[in-house]
Amino acid sequence: MKRSLATALMPLAIIAGSIAASGAALAQSAAPQCNDFIKLRDSAQEKALTVRAATTRHADRKEICTLVQRFATAEEAVVKFLESNKTWCNIPDQAIKGAKAGHEQTLKFRTMACTEAPQAKPKEPTLSDAIAQPSMDTSGNTKTGAGTFDSLNGNPLAK
């Protein structure tokens, strides 16, 4: 899980960068509702950092799942804001496209983090298990007497 989480966290850094780039464009716009973006962006970045911190300290799956769900919710709010205020805040299409692509990666990561790891398959029974005999010959499970393995000194498997 360690490697898959590290691989999946790479888009989080990209998302945070695209959100920061969008924030610079929004800071220059005149519409008052554009100032709300800064709060949304900071919240999403803070939640992304908590997810990253939890994975670096190898938190359990349940905690990471909770943190990723919070981040996905915050990121969804950012994407919705970008889409709904595109014209008012002069948001470039490229920033919206990048935010949507990042959110898709987050949703995939959330699915991976919140699904249980597959259980290991139980070992298939062997013939010895089926007939309830030990798999190795010992003195307790071999008989001495006239047989193929008998020699002058008895059965060598029984010794």
C-alpha positions in Angstrom: 0.0 0.0 0.0 2.9 2.3 0.7 4.0 2.5 -3.0 0.5 2.9 -4.4 -0.3 5.7 -1.9 2.9 7.5 -2.8 2.1 7.1 -6.5 -1.4 8.3 -6.0 -0.3 11.4 -4.0 1.6 12.8 -6.9 -1.6 14.3 -8.4 -2.2 16.0 -5.1 0.9 18.1 -5.6 -0.1 19.0 -9.2 -3.6 19.9 -8.0 -2.3 22.2 -5.3 -0.1 23.9 -7.9 -2.9 24.4 -10.4 -5.1 25.7 -7.6 -2.4 28.2 -6.6 -2.0 29.3 -10.2 -5.7 29.9 -10.5 -5.7 31.9 -7.3 -3.2 34.4 -8.8 -5.6 35.1 -11.7 -8.6 35.4 -9.4 -6.8 37.8 -7.0 -6.6 40.4 -9.9 -10.3 40.2 -10.8 -12.8 42.8 -9.5 -15.8 40.7 -8.7 -16.4 40.4 -4.9 -17.3 36.7 -5.1 -13.9 35.9 -6.5 -12.4 36.6 -3.1 -14.2 33.5 -1.8 -11.8 31.3 -3.9 -8.9 32.0 -1.7 -10.7 30.4 1.3 -11.7 27.4 -0.8 -8.2 27.0 -2.2 -6.5 27.3 1.2 -8.9 24.7 2.7 -8.2 22.3 -0.1 -4.4 22.8 0.2 -4.6 22.3 3.9 -6.5 19.0 3.5 -4.1 17.8 0.8 -1.2 18.4 3.2 -3.0 16.4 6.0 -3.4 13.5 3.6 0.2 13.7 2.6 1.3 13.8 6.3 -0.9 10.8 7.1 0.6 8.7 4.4 4.2 9.6 5.2 3.6 8.5 8.8 1.9 5.3 7.6 -1.4 6.0 9.2 -4.0 3.2 9.0 -6.3 2.8 6.0 -9.4 4.1 7.9 -7.8 7.4 8.8 -6.4 8.0 5.3 -9.8 7.2 3.9 -11.4 9.8 6.1 -8.8 12.4 5.2 -9.1 11.8 1.5 -12.8 12.1 1.6 -12.5 15.5 3.3 -10.0 16.5 0.7 -12.2 15.3 -2.2 -15.1 17.3 -0.8 -13.0 20.5 -0.5 -11.6 19.9 -4.0 -15.1 19.4 -5.4 -16.0 22.8 -4.0 -13.1 24.4 -5.7 -14.0 22.8 -9.1 -17.6 23.9 -8.7 -16.5 27.5 -7.8 -14.2 27.6 -10.9 -17.0 26.4 -13.2 -19.7 28.7 -11.8 -17.6 31.8 -11.6 -15.6 31.4 -14.8 -16.8 34.5 -16.5 -17.0 36.7 -13.4 -13.5 35.9 -12.3 -11.8 35.5 -15.7 -10.8 31.9 -15.0 -9.0 30.3 -18.0 -10.4 27.1 -19.4 -7.1 25.4 -18.9 -7.3 26.0 -15.1 -10.8 24.4 -15.0 -9.6 21.5 -17.1 -6.6 21.0 -14.8 -8.7 21.1 -11.7 -11.2 18.6 -13.1 -8.4 16.2 -14.1 -6.9 16.5 -10.6 -10.3 15.9 -9.0 -10.7 12.7 -11.1 -7.3 11.5 -9.8 -8.4 12.3 -6.3 -11.6 10.3 -6.7 -9.5 7.3 -8.0 -7.2 7.7 -5.0 -10.2 7.8 -2.7 -11.6 4.6 -4.1 -8.2 2.9 -3.7 -7.7 4.2 -0.1 -11.2 3.4 1.0 -11.6 -0.1 -0.3 -10.3 -2.9 1.8 -7.2 -4.8 0.7 -8.1 -8.1 -0.9 -7.8 -11.0 1.5 -5.2 -13.6 0.9 -6.5 -16.8 -0.6 -6.6 -19.7 1.8 -4.2 -22.5 0.9 -5.8 -25.2 -1.1 -5.9 -28.5 0.7 -3.5 -31.2 -0.3 -4.1 -34.9 -0.7 -2.7 -35.4 2.7 -5.2 -33.0 4.2 -8.0 -34.8 2.4 -7.1 -38.2 3.7 -6.0 -36.9 7.1 -2.6 -38.4 6.9 0.7 -36.7 7.8 2.6 -35.5 4.7 5.9 -37.0 6.0 6.6 -40.6 6.9 7.7 -41.1 10.5 8.0 -44.1 12.8 4.5 -43.4 14.1 2.8 -43.7 10.7 4.8 -46.5 9.1 4.4 -50.2 9.8 7.2 -52.7 10.0 6.8 -56.1 8.5 7.1 -57.7 5.1 7.1 -55.0 2.5 9.1 -53.4 -0.2 11.2 -51.2 2.1 12.0 -53.9 4.7 15.6 -54.9 5.0 17.5 -57.1 7.4 17.4 -54.4 10.0 13.7 -53.5 9.5 12.0 -50.7 7.7 14.4 -47.7 7.2 11.5 -45.3 7.2 10.5 -46.4 10.7 13.9 -45.4 12.2 
